[in-house]
Amino acid sequence: MDAALKGKLGIDNVVVAILPSPAQWITDYQPMGKSSIVSRFNLPGKFAWFTMEVPSLLVISYIMYTLPEELGLSSLPNENWLMASLYVIHYIYRAVLAPLILNPTMSPIHAFPWVSAIFWQVMNAISLGGWLAGYGPVTKAEWHGHYAWIQIGLVIWTLGFASNIWHDDELREIRRAALRAQKREAEKTGEPIKGVEKVYQMPENGLFKIILFPHYFSEWIEWAGYWMIGGGACVPARSFMLNDISTMLPRAVHGKKWYINKFGKEKVGSRKAVVPGII
């Protein structure tokens, strides 16, 4: 497959990613999570998150197991399967474990970001899956000379992924602790448990000491490592990283304003929004 088509797999992807970003800077309308709203178009948080994230996992798995045969390839290099496996591992956590098992509760998600996320996930999985399953390197020789970068990128990906999970769990613990407290109070008074869907506190551990959205920052590190594994020619991985930054950065900046309005400037202190010491 020629270089133009290989590049197009990622270029279309990043165009889809960056186009909505100016609107995100203009408005803080983000009807999910902390900024969820009351609407007839809301979907239950756990259901919505699972169904809008899992298409990425399903699509890339399907492509990896069907496209090589269609292109007449008898096998793919181990490096291709490594990148596909890392992507699948991330989405098993993000799409399945986090919403369905680990998160005590999730705020409702409006249908608009739900549909938008499904569209993005499918596009991203097609882009990466196409590159990994036949339109990128298809021989061991094409990976030759890149092994040092693969090892460095894998370490960075692992650190970012682990940090993402750890900081996610710090947020989960806020609601777990609140739920435990409510249960103890309910046992004493006989009053029903109120629920913790809208319980928020200022997290204090780890990178939360210096930034408000370390789980975002950690995910950027994770996908920067992923791009390093694929190399500079892996346009889909670069597009994925740029998408993460272009869509999550304005959310973090608006999110800092939310924290200030909720807890006050003094409580937020010198914390940056998402990048330590910068923004």
C-alpha positions, 0 to 999 in steps of 0.5 A, a space after each residue: 500500500 502506498 505511503 499516501 494511503 497509509 498516511 490518510 488513515 491517520 490524517 482523516 482521524 486527526 481532522 475528525 479530532 481537531 475540528 471540534 476543539 475550538 468549540 470546546 474552548 469557547 464553551 464549557 458545555 460538556 454534559 457528562 461527569 462533573 458538568 452533567 446536566 438534567 435532561 430527558 436525553 441523559 443516559 445512565 452513566 455506566 451504560 453510556 460509558 461502556 457502550 460508547 467506549 467498547 466499539 473501539 475494542 471490538 472494531 480493532 479486534 475484528 480488523 486485526 483478525 480479518 484484514 490480513 487475510 483479505 490482503 493476502 498476508 499469512 501473518 503479521 510481525 509480533 510488533 504489530 500484535 504488541 501494539 494491538 494488544 496494548 490498545 486492547 488492554 487499555 480499552 478492557 480497563 477503560 470500557 469494561 472494568 472501569 465503568 462496570 466493575 470499579 466505579 462505584 457510581 457514574 454521573 449521567 451522560 447526555 446523548 450528544 457526547 455519547 454519539 460523538 464518542 461512538 463515532 470517534 472510537 470507531 474512526 480511531 479503531 479503523 485508523 489504527 487497526 488498518 495500519 496495524 493489520 496490513 497498511 503499515 509494516 507487514 514484515 519483520 524487516 520493516 521494524 528493523 532498527 526500531 527496537 530501542 524505541 519500542 522498548 523505551 516507548 513500552 516503558 513510557 506507555 506502562 508508566 502512563 497507563 499505571 499512573 492513569 489507573 492509580 489517579 482514577 482510583 484516587 477519584 473512585 476512593 472519594 465516592 467509596 469513602 462517602 458511600 461507606 460513611 453513608 452506610 454507617 450513618 444509615 445503620 445508626 439512624 435507619 435513614 436510606 442511603 442518599 447515594 454518591 453520584 454527585 459527591 465531589 472532594 479535592 483529591 490530595 494524593 499523587 500528582 493531584 497535589 500539583 495538577 487537577 487532572 493527572 489522569 488526563 496527563 497520564 493518558 497523554 504520556 501513555 499514548 506518547 509512549 504508544 506513538 514511540 513504539 509505532 515510530 514516526 511513520 505511525 500516523 494513526 498513533 500520532 493522531 490518537 495522541 493529538 486527539 487526546 490532547 486537543 479534546 481533553 486540554 480544554 476540558 481540563 482548563 474548564 474543569 479548573 474553573 469548576 474546581 475554583 467555583 466549587 471549592 474556592 481559589 484558596 483550596 485549589 491553590 497553585 495547582 495547574 489544570 493538567 500539565 505540571 508547572 505549565 497549564 
